[in-house]
């Protein structure tokens, strides 16, 4: 190998190491903010549901019951007590899993699946996180993106990169929130490079640039390196 090629290879490796550190920081941001976003949107949902459940209490008794049962579990979740949030305390309050079991068909029971999925991820139960997040349904863009992003992270932890990148692609397409999309574009592009599939990473970046007309320096450096790695 020529000296010039060796220098190019070294420079490429150094930049990807830097980008991977950025992705790791993004992952910590994602884990933290998945919980925060869940709390914010969950609180909004619960407040709205509380109002409508009050108006239609006779028609929706189970939703009202579920809303009363989930409160302490969400508080434990907010306090980073994930095991207590998941499993509750017998005789004292229901954990998220019991709320899902007893009220899974309600809106509150569905929301509990999001909380439980993030809680399982944070306790290291990556397959459990995937299983429960896969059952969570929402049309709210930011929460939907966080759901797929968390599933992507869980698949990475399990070593299933093919499924991980599909989830990152879904996370990018789930919302039009530029900050959130940027995180998943970077994570997906770096993963595509690790998989030896630079074209997948380039497509994520190109679609992002088409949508916003520009991208930050890290994304553009990543774009150039993916092309250097053999992408078209």
C-alpha positions in Angstrom: 0.0 0.0 0.0 1.4 3.4 -0.9 2.1 6.1 1.7 -0.6 8.3 0.3 -3.2 5.5 0.6 -2.1 4.7 4.1 -2.5 8.3 5.1 -6.0 8.4 3.5 -7.0 5.2 5.3 -5.7 6.6 8.6 -7.5 9.8 8.1 -10.7 7.9 7.3 -10.5 5.8 10.4 -9.9 8.8 12.6 -12.9 10.7 11.2 -15.2 7.7 11.6 -13.9 7.2 15.2 -14.9 10.9 15.8 -18.3 10.4 14.2 -18.9 7.2 16.2 -18.1 9.2 19.4 -20.7 11.7 18.2 -23.2 8.9 17.6 -22.6 7.6 21.1 -23.3 11.0 22.5 -26.4 11.2 20.3 -27.4 7.8 21.7 -27.1 9.1 25.3 -29.1 12.1 24.2 -31.7 9.8 22.6 -32.0 7.6 25.7 -32.4 10.6 28.0 -34.8 12.5 25.7 -36.8 9.4 24.8 -37.8 9.4 28.5 -38.4 13.2 28.6 -40.4 13.2 25.4 -42.4 10.3 26.7 -43.2 12.2 29.8 -44.1 15.4 27.9 -46.4 13.7 25.4 -47.6 11.2 28.0 -48.5 14.1 30.3 -50.4 15.8 27.5 -52.2 12.6 26.6 -53.1 11.9 30.3 -54.3 15.5 30.8 -56.5 15.3 27.7 -57.7 11.9 28.6 -58.5 13.0 32.1 -60.7 15.7 30.7 -62.5 13.5 28.3 -62.7 10.6 30.7 -64.4 12.9 33.1 -66.9 13.9 30.5 -67.5 10.4 29.4 -66.8 8.5 32.6 -69.7 6.2 32.2 -68.7 5.3 28.6 -65.0 4.8 29.4 -64.7 3.4 32.9 -61.6 1.2 32.1 -59.7 4.2 30.6 -60.4 6.1 33.8 -59.3 3.2 35.9 -56.1 2.7 34.0 -55.3 6.4 34.3 -55.6 6.2 38.1 -53.4 3.0 38.2 -50.5 4.3 36.0 -49.7 7.4 37.9 -47.2 6.0 40.5 -45.5 3.8 37.9 -44.9 6.9 35.7 -43.5 8.7 38.8 -41.0 5.9 39.3 -40.1 6.0 35.6 -39.5 9.8 36.0 -37.2 9.1 39.0 -35.2 6.5 37.0 -36.5 3.6 39.2 -37.1 1.4 36.2 -37.6 -1.9 38.0 -40.2 -0.3 40.3 -41.8 1.4 37.2 -42.0 -1.9 35.4 -43.1 -4.2 38.2 -44.8 -2.0 40.7 -45.2 -2.9 44.3 -47.7 -5.7 45.1 -50.6 -4.3 47.1 -49.4 -0.7 46.7 -49.5 0.2 43.0 -49.4 -1.4 39.6 -46.3 -1.4 37.5 -46.3 -0.6 33.8 -46.4 -4.3 32.9 -49.5 -4.9 35.0 -51.2 -1.9 33.6 -50.5 -3.3 30.1 -51.8 -6.7 31.1 -55.0 -5.3 32.7 -55.7 -2.3 30.5 -53.9 -3.1 27.3 -56.9 -2.3 25.1 -57.2 1.3 26.5 -55.3 4.4 25.4 -53.5 4.5 28.7 -52.5 0.9 28.4 -51.1 1.7 25.0 -49.1 4.6 26.4 -47.8 2.3 29.1 -46.2 0.2 26.4 -44.0 3.1 25.4 -42.9 3.8 28.9 -42.3 0.0 29.5 -40.2 -0.3 26.3 -37.9 2.6 27.2 -37.7 1.2 30.8 -36.7 -2.2 29.5 -34.0 -0.7 27.3 -32.5 1.2 30.2 -32.4 -2.0 32.3 -30.5 -3.8 29.5 -33.5 -6.0 28.4 -33.0 -5.1 24.7 -35.2 -7.9 23.3 -37.9 -7.1 25.8 -37.7 -3.4 24.7 -38.1 -4.4 21.1 -41.0 -6.6 21.8 -43.0 -4.1 23.8 -42.2 -1.0 21.7 -43.3 -3.0 18.6 -46.7 -3.2 20.1 -46.9 0.5 20.9 -49.1 2.5 18.4 -49.0 6.2 17.9 -49.6 8.8 15.2 -47.7 11.5 17.1 -44.6 12.1 15.0 -41.9 12.8 17.6 -42.9 9.8 19.8 -43.1 7.5 16.8 -39.6 8.6 15.8 -38.3 7.9 19.3 -40.0 4.5 19.3 -38.2 3.4 16.1 -34.9 5.0 17.2 -35.0 3.2 20.5 -35.8 -0.1 18.6 -32.8 0.6 16.3 -30.5 1.1 19.3 -31.8 -2.1 20.9 -31.1 -4.1 17.7 -27.6 -2.7 17.6 -27.1 -3.9 21.1 -28.2 -7.3 20.0 -25.9 -7.3 17.0 -28.7 -7.3 14.4 -27.5 -4.4 12.2 -29.9 -5.1 9.3 -32.9 -4.6 11.5 -31.3 -1.7 13.3 -30.8 0.3 10.1 -34.4 -0.3 9.0 -35.5 1.1 12.3 -33.3 4.1 12.0 -34.7 4.7 8.5 -38.2 4.5 10.0 -37.2 7.0 12.7 -35.9 9.5 10.1 -39.1 9.2 8.1 -41.5 9.3 11.1 -41.2 13.1 11.6 -40.2 16.4 10.0 -38.3 17.5 13.1 -34.8 18.4 11.8 -32.9 17.9 15.1 -34.3 14.5 15.6 -33.9 13.4 12.0 -30.2 14.6 12.1 -29.5 12.2 15.0 -30.9 9.2 13.2 -29.4 10.1 9.8 -25.9 10.1 11.5 -26.6 6.8 13.4 -28.0 5.1 10.3 -25.1 6.3 8.0 -22.4 5.2 10.5 -24.1 1.9 10.8 -24.3 1.5 7.0 -20.6 2.1 6.8 -19.9 -0.5 9.5 -22.1 -2.9 7.5 -20.1 -2.2 4.3 -23.2 -0.8 2.7 -22.3 2.9 2.0 -25.1 3.4 -0.5 -27.7 3.1 2.3 -25.9 5.7 4.3 -25.6 8.0 1.3 -29.3 7.8 0.6 -30.1 8.8 4.2 -27.9 11.8 3.9 -29.0 12.8 0.4 -32.6 12.6 1.3 -31.9 14.8 4.4 -30.0 17.4 2.3 -32.9 17.5 -0.3 -35.4 18.1 2.5 -33.4 20.9 4.3 -31.1 22.2 1.5 -28.1 21.8 3.7 -26.5 19.7 6.5 -24.0 20.2 9.3 -20.3 19.6 8.8 -20.3 16.2 10.4 -23.0 14.9 8.1 -21.2 16.2 5.0 -17.8 14.7 6.2 -19.6 11.5 6.6 -21.1 11.8 3.1 -17.7 12.2 1.6 -16.2 9.3 3.5 -19.1 7.0 2.5 -18.4 7.9 -1.1 -14.7 7.2 -0.5 -15.7 3.8 0.9 -17.3 2.9 -2.4 -20.7 4.5 -2.4 -22.3 5.7 -5.6 
